[in-house]
Amino acid sequence: MLQRVGKIMVGKDAKPLIYDDVEVGEELPTIEMVSNQELQGRLLVALQDDNPWYHRESPWGGPIVHHAMLDDFPMCAVLQHYQWPFGSVHAKQETEFFNPILLGKRVTVTSKIVEKYIRRGKQYIGMESLVVSEDGTPILKSKIIEMVGDERVREAAKSGLKHVPPPPSS
């Protein structure tokens, strides 16, 4: 089980996501994540969201994690196993939120590849994730569709070059 607390990074053993190498049913690494006040504060400033539920009190007994941050957790799980060589197109995302989670509480993210298909010559991968709290309460379920390659991406991947996000600055 991988653990990522705080900033989002690509897994150290992540391999390039090449359409032909991906198998439907493949389970991705399970990760644990904890949102902290600093990370959430940056998000709230960027979104200009001043709802006190996210930084003071909420009906659940303290500040809760902003839904936009929770919605990124499934992609964090995918990035622990795969890197997108030269990028991808985030084609679609469906998220069902079940329960809020208090800021600072640990969640577990499990993900798997559920489909792959070609439409109009473009390759797509579908991934589903489930985020649960440390006590097993379901937080959200997400399905993400990524266009992972067209001919330009396939050619670039053959070069052996890797394109990964730079590490976050401290």
Number of C-alpha atoms within 10 A of each C-alpha: 7 13 14 16 14 14 15 18 17 20 18 11 10 15 16 20 22 17 18 8 7 14 14 13 12 13 17 20 19 18 22 22 24 18 24 15 15 10 12 20 16 11 15 18 10 9 10 9 12 11 13 12 17 21 18 11 13 14 8 11 10 16 21 23 22 22 13 12 13 19 19 12 26 25 18 20 29 28 23 23 19 19 23 24 22 18 16 16 12 12 13 11 14 12 15 12 15 13 12 18 24 20 18 15 15 16 23 24 25 20 24 22 21 18 16 20 12 13 9 6 10 12 18 21 22 19 24 23 25 20 26 21 20 13 10 10 14 18 19 22 20 20 20 19 20 19 21 23 26 16 11 9 16 15 11 15 19 9 8 10 11 14 14 16 12 8 10 8 5 4
